[in-house]
């Protein structure tokens, strides 16, 4: 018991005066922990020999004392610490703000001498409830402004902004607040669409919130894809497209007359000459209330292409009717000639015979 008491006394003396005797134990640096979390203190160069006594202190308070045959934890730290005799590491759980401070380790090797060292702990409130608050109104390119603000709880030492997983930097249109907790974009451009991330940090914890921005624009760059010149009796499709957010709706006119077609494709199942003319596609954005148009000229020409079955049937029927008409006319004319000839013969037979006159002689 006398040995233990003397060791306690020696450890106590070293814990206060060891810094003047030489701090041989090295630590990696300041330790950080979050409230409710845990932290491990371990020297980088623990003694390679066996130890008669090891003691951890926080300020003037003893945390744990380990002798060759026993380990004693102070009542204030019971159920909050664990000690590893081999590495001399001390793990502290359920951290509190008041645990911040300097921790000292004192070691008495069996071979004699002493080792001392110290490290520091900073306990911070864990960051929680981080969120972003964005604009409620629809955003229109070149017209609207967007303000994104952030909020959260805990010990916040830094705020970082990202857009689509890349750092968000200030510019002529992007301005950060002095505390870096909000960002203003004015006026918004389509390139501002994307996923915004804001991360609150401290050395012990971090939390990120996300917000999506959609910038509405267009329509613009309206174009019509399709043939310019086609044959009679073929199927034709004209396809209209536009650059727009949200996607544009479409309408078609033909020679300035509404066609009642409201899809991006205008289809003619079988062309005829009346389909030649100007087709106009108009794109409409229901959010920006803007529209844009494109014109396409279509010419339907005869011949050169294969005819549809209907056209072929019509031609055949027309030819047959013409042939039948010609045949009928010929028959009629032949019959009419025969009737006339018969009538003449009958008239000559029905006339009385004429007396014969003798020629006079003088």
Protein Blocks (a to p, Z undefined) as FASTA:
>chain_A
ZZmmmmmmmmmmmmmmmmmnopfbccfbjcdddehiacddddfbdcfbdcfbdcddehjb
cfbdcdfkbccddfklgokaccdfklopacdehiafklgccdddddddfkgpjddddddd
ddddddehiacdddfbdcdehkaccddddddedjdfbdcddeehiacdddfklccdfkop
accdddddfklgccdddddddfkbccdddddddddedjehiaceddfbdcehiacddddd
ddddddddddddeehiaehiabfbdcdfbacfklgccdddddddfklopacddddddddd
eehiacdfklmmmmmmmmmmmmmmmmmmmmmmmmmmmmmmmmmmmmmmmpccdddddddd
ZZ
